[in-house]
Amino acid sequence: MASDDAAMTRMVRSQVARRSIDASMLNIRVSHGIVYLGGIIRVLRTHADMDLTKEMELISTVLRSKQGVREVIWEVTQRT
C-alpha cells in the first residue's frame, strides 16, 4: 500500500503543479487513498485576480476523479 500512496502523491503533486497557484509551501500526503493538502497556498503573481477558493475546488474535483482517491482534505492557509 505504501508504494500506491507514493505513486498517488506524485500524481497529486503533478496535478497541483498544473494550476496557477504557488504551492511551494504546500505539504502533500496520501494515506490509503485520502489526500491531505496542508500548509500555505498563494495565487501566483501573474494571476493576481484568480479566486483561490475556486481553484482549490477545481483541484479537488480533478483529484477525486482519479482512480484510488477516496477523499481530498484541505488544511491550508490562503495568502494573497
Contact map, one row per residue, 1 for C-alpha under 8 A:
11111000000000000000000000000001000000000000000000000000000000000000000000000000
11111100000000000000000000000000000000000000000000000000000000000000000000000000
11111110000000000000000000000000000000000000000000000000000000000000000000000000
11111111000000000000000000000000000000000000000000000000000000000000000000000000
11111111100000000000000000000111100000000000000000000000000000000000000000000000
01111111110000000000000000000100000000000000000000000000000000000000000000000000
00111111111000000000000000000000000000000000000000000000000000000000000000000000
00011111111100000000000000000100100000000000000000000000000000000000000000000000
00001111111110000000000000011100001000000000000000000000000000000000000000000000
00000111111111000000000000000000000000000000000000000000000000000000000000000000
00000011111111100000000000000000000000000000000000000000000000000000000000000000
00000001111111110000000000010000000000000000000000000000000000100000000000000000
00000000111111111000000000010000000000000000000000000000000000000000000000000000
00000000011111111100000000000000000000000000000000000000000000000000000000000000
00000000001111111110000000000000000000000000000000000000001000100000000000000000
00000000000111111110101000000000000000000000000000000000001000000000000000000000
00000000000011111111101000000000000000000000000000000000000000000000000000000000
00000000000001111111000000000000000000000000000000000000000000000000000000000000
00000000000000111111100000000000000000000000000000000010001000000000000000000000
00000000000000001111110000000000000000000011001000000000000000000000000000000000
00000000000000011011111000000000000000001111000000010000000000000000000000000000
00000000000000000001111110000000000000001111000000000000000000000000000000000000
00000000000000011000111111000000000000011100000000000000000000000000000000000000
00000000000000000000011111000000000000001000000000000000000000000000000000000000
00000000000000000000011111100000000000111000000000000000000000000000000000000000
00000000000000000000001111110000000011111000000000000000000000000000000000010000
00000000000000000000000011111000000111100000000000000000000000000000000000000000
00000000100110000000000001111100001111000000000000000000000000000000000000000000
00000000100000000000000000111110001110000000000000000000000000000000000000000000
00001101100000000000000000011111111100000000000000000000000000000000000000000000
00001000000000000000000000001111111000000000000000000000000000000000000000000000
10001000000000000000000000000111110000000000000000000000000000000000000000000000
00001001000000000000000000000111111000000000000000000000000000000001111000000000
00000000000000000000000000000111111100000000000000000000000000000000111110000000
00000000100000000000000000011110111110000000000000000000000000000000111110000000
00000000000000000000000000111100011111000000000000000000000000000000000111100000
00000000000000000000000001111000001111100000000000000000000000000000000111110000
00000000000000000000000001110000000111110000000000000000000000000000000001111000
00000000000000000000000011100000000011111000000000000000000000000000000000111000
00000000000000000000001011000000000001111100000000000000000000000000000000011110
00000000000000000000111111000000000000111110000000000000000000000000000000011110
00000000000000000000111000000000000000011111000000010000000000000000000000000111
00000000000000000001110000000000000000001111101101010000000000000000000000000011
00000000000000000001110000000000000000000111111100000000000000000000000000000000
00000000000000000000000000000000000000000011111100000000000000000000000000000000
00000000000000000000000000000000000000000001111100000000000000000000000000000000
00000000000000000001000000000000000000000011111111000000000000000000000000000000
00000000000000000000000000000000000000000011111111000000000000000000000000000000
00000000000000000000000000000000000000000000001111100000000000000000000000000000
00000000000000000000000000000000000000000010001111110010000000000000000000000000
00000000000000000000000000000000000000000000000011111110000000000000000000000000
00000000000000000000100000000000000000000110000001111111000000000000000000000100
00000000000000000000000000000000000000000000000000111111100000000000000000000000
00000000000000000000000000000000000000000000000000111111110000000000000000000000
00000000000000000010000000000000000000000000000001111111111000000000000000000000
00000000000000000000000000000000000000000000000000011111111100000000000000000000
00000000000000000000000000000000000000000000000000001111111110000000000000000000
00000000000000000000000000000000000000000000000000000111111111000000000000000000
00000000000000110010000000000000000000000000000000000011111111100000000000000000
00000000000000000000000000000000000000000000000000000001111111110000000100000000
00000000000000000000000000000000000000000000000000000000111111111000000000000000
00000000000000000000000000000000000000000000000000000000011111111100000000000000
00000000000100100000000000000000000000000000000000000000001111111100100100000000
00000000000000000000000000000000000000000000000000000000000111111110111100000000
00000000000000000000000000000000000000000000000000000000000011111110100000000000
00000000000000000000000000000000000000000000000000000000000001111111100000000000
00000000000000000000000000000000000000000000000000000000000000011111100000000000
00000000000000000000000000000000100000000000000000000000000000000111110000000000
00000000000000000000000000000000111000000000000000000000000000111111111100000000
00000000000000000000000000000000111000000000000000000000000000010001111100000000
00000000000000000000000000000000111000000000000000000000000000010000111110000000
00000000000000000000000000000000011110000000000000000000000100110000111111000000
00000000000000000000000000000000011110000000000000000000000000000000001111100000
00000000000000000000000000000000000111000000000000000000000000000000000111110000
00000000000000000000000000000000000111100000000000000000000000000000000011111000
00000000000000000000000001000000000011111000000000000000000000000000000001111100
00000000000000000000000000000000000001111000000000000000000000000000000000111110
00000000000000000000000000000000000000011100000000010000000000000000000000011111
00000000000000000000000000000000000000011110000000000000000000000000000000001111
00000000000000000000000000000000000000000110000000000000000000000000000000000111
